[in-house]
Amino acid sequence: MSQHAALPPEVQRATSTFLAEIDRRAPGLVEGLYLIGSLGFGEFYADQSDIDFVAVLTTRPDATALAALVDAHGVVRGRYPRPYFDGFHVVRDDLARSPVHCPDVPCTLEWAFEEAGRVNLNPVAWHELARHAVTVRGPVLTEAEVWTDDAALRAFSHANLTAYWSRVAESLVSDPEQAATPEAAVWCVLGVSRLHHLLATGGLTSKSGAGRYALTAFEPRWHPIITEALRLREAADTPSGYAGAAERRGSDTTEFTVMAIEAGLALGGRSVTVSQ
């Protein structure tokens, strides 16, 4: 059953506009539209969240269909520039096998449209589709139709800590001014907590879910920066425990990120050292 009627207004209008515009330009092209990311966990903050989608097409798009997709996304962007409407367009057979074997597909990230790209073509997206997707159009997806492999999901998460997040930690160490920003606290503290949660429990969660998990998984000394990250995501207009102390927030963000990466990698049997 479609869950479209229960969506936040910002999500309802973006998805409705996209579907109306693509149906007008290329009738029958989009047979399924699914939402993943935090929306799949019932979480959405209009000034923080993006709308992460997966569109299932009836066929690989030719030049005419690609132009229709570009135009449809352009209308959404023109009417509702935020939140971003980010995602990719596949055919149903792509979902039955590992994303490693999925060809490059049309995708969009922060309104940049690629005719053949790999935005979010990874095990997290496939597992969220199988287990947490919100159905806007099409049949509800199940694990019988969408590839899942918990070992591959865990390996991907471990590699993400090693490759991407270790570089992020290095940048926090080298740029204390950037580390002190609210954006760094939200992105880093909740981002690495999300991966730690997966490696520790085997389950996916939202950014806020990861923050609540972190309050139970890590020592009390880390609770102020975790609480700050949750506040900034969920209620940024409320008082901050770091009022007038941006430098301290940056230091705590950096130290927590380094610690949580080490802890997550240890769960996977490896370690990495981030210079400080």
N, C-alpha and C positions, 0 to 999 in steps of 0.2 A: 504494500500500500504506500502511495506517495505521502511523504511527510512535508510537502511543500507549504501547506497552509499554516504549519506551526513555525515557519522560519521567521527570524527577525525581519523587520520591514526593509532594512538595507539589503538583506540577502534576497528577499522576495522580489524586490523591484529589479535587481541586477539579473537574476536568473530568468525572470519572466520576460524582461526586455531582450536578453540574449536569445531565448527560444523563439520569441515572436519574430525577431529580425532574421534569424537564420532560417526559420520556416518560410518566411516570405521570399527569401532570396534563393534558397535551395530546399524545397519541400522534400521531406523524408530523409534528409541527410543525417540529422541527429536523432538517433533512436533512444538514447539514454543520456541522462545527465545526473551525476552523482557528486555529492559534496563530501570532502574529507577534511583532514586537519582538525582544528579545535571544534568546528561545528559538529563533527561526528561524535563528539563527547558532550554535546549539549552546551557548549561554551562559545560565547561571542561577545566581544567588546568593540563597539563600533569605531572607537578611536585607536584601537590596537590591532584588531584582527583583520586578516585578509579573508577573501572568499576563495577557498581552494577547491577546484572542480576537476572532474574527469568527464569528458564528453565521449560517448560511444557512438561512432559513425557506422552507417550501413555499408560503407565502402571507403577505400582509400581515396582521399580527395584529389580530383584533377585540378587543373588550373582554374577552372570556373568555380569549383567548390571552394578552393583556397581563397579566391577573391571574395566569395560570399562570407567565409569565416572572418576574414580581415574586416570587411565592412560591418558585420554584426558586432564584433568586438569593439570596433570604432564607435558605434552608436552607444554601446554601454559606457565606454570611456567618456564620451562627450556629455552624456546625461548624468552619470554618477561616477566621477573620477576617483572617489574613495568610498569604501575600501576597494583595494585592488581585486580584480577578478582574474586569478592566476590558475593556470592548469594546462592540461594537454588533451589531445583528441586522438583516440585509438579506435580500432575495430574490435569487436567482441573476442575474436580469436587471440588477440594480443594478451588478454587478461588471463587466459588459460595456461600460460607458460611464464617462465621467469622474465622479469623486465630486462634482464641481460639480453634476451633474444628478441626484444621488441625493437623494430627499426626506429630510426629517427622519425618523429611525428610532428605535426603542427602543435605549437605550444605558445603560451604567452606568460610573461612575467613582468609585473609592474608596467603593463600596457605595451611592452616590447613584444611583437609577434614574430615568431620564427616559423618558416614553412616546414623546416625539418630540424628539430632540436630534441633535447633530452631533459627538459625541465621536469623534475620530480619523477622521472622514470626510475624508480628504485623500490626495494622491497617494502619500505614503510608505506608507500602509497598503495601497493597491492594488498598488503595486510589490512590497512585501514578500509580499503574497498570491501574486502571480504568480511570484515568484522564490525565496522563502525560507520559505514557510509550512510549518508542521508540521501534517500531517493527523491529526486525531483521529477524525473521522467524515466520510464522504463521499468522492467521488473526489478524487484529487490534482489541484490546480488548475494550469493552464498559462497561458502568455501568450496562447494562442489563445482562452481563455475570460475572461480578466481584462484589463481596459483597462490599457495602459501607454503612457507618452509621456515619454521622457527629457527633452525640453525643458520640459515642464510640471513634471516632478519638480525639475529644476534651478531653474526660476523660483519654485516654491513654497519651496524651501530658501533661496533668496536673499531672498525676502520675509520668511521666518521670522527670518532674521538682522536684517533691517531693522526689523521690527515688534516681535516678542517679545524677542529677545535684546538688542537695543539698550536696551530698557527695563530688562531684568535688569541689564545693565552699569551703568546709571544708579543702580539701587538698591544695587548693591555699592559704588559710589563714595560714596553718601550714607549708607550704614549699615555702617561697618567692622566692627562687632561681629557682624552677621549674615554678612558676607563671611568672617569668621574661622572659621565653623562647618565641621565636616567635611561636612555636607550640601551646603553651597555649593561646596566644592571638587569633590565628585563631580558634582553637577548641572551646574555651569557649565563646568568644565574639559573634562569628557568630552562635554557637550552641544554646545558650540561646535566642538569637534574633530570631532564626528560630521558636522556640517554642512560644515565645511571639507573633510573627506574626500570628501563627495559632490560638492561643487563642483569639487574638484581632480581627482578620478578618475572621476566619473560613477557610482560604485558605492555601494551601501548597506553599512553595517557596524553592528556592535553598539557599545555604550558602551565596553567594554573594547577592542574592535578599534580604536575611534577613538583611545583612549589610546595603544595601541601604534603606531598610525600617527603620532600627534602627536610621538612620540619621534624619528621619522625626518624629519618635515616641518618641525619648528621648531628654532630654535637651542638649543644646550646650556643656555643660561641659563634656559630654561623647563623643563628636564628634572626638577628637584626637585618642582615643583608637579604636573606630569603624573604622575610616579611616586607622589606622595602620593595623588592622586585614584584611581589604579589600586589602590594599597594599601588605601585605604578601601573600595573596592568589592569587592575580591577577598579580602582578608585583613586585616581591620581590627584583629585582635588581635596583629599583628606590629608591631615597633618603627617609630616614625614619624621621618622626617627633620626634623619640625617639633616634636618633643617640647619642651614648655615655650615654644614660640614661635608661639602661635596668631595673634598680631597679624601676624607675618611671613607666615604662611600666608594670612591674609586679604588682605594686600597683594599677594602673588603671584597669588592667585586673581583678584583684581580686574584686575591689570595683564595677566595672560594672557588673560582674557576679552575685555577691550577690544582687545588686539592681534589675537586670533584672529578677532574679528568684522570688524575692518578688513581683515585678510588675506583672509577669505572673501568679503567684499563686493568687494574688488578683483578677485577671480577672476571675479565676475559683471559687472565693468565699472562698479561704483559704489563710493562711499565714504560713510562716515558718521562724524561726529565725536562722541565721547562726552566730555563735560566731566569734568575731574578736579580 
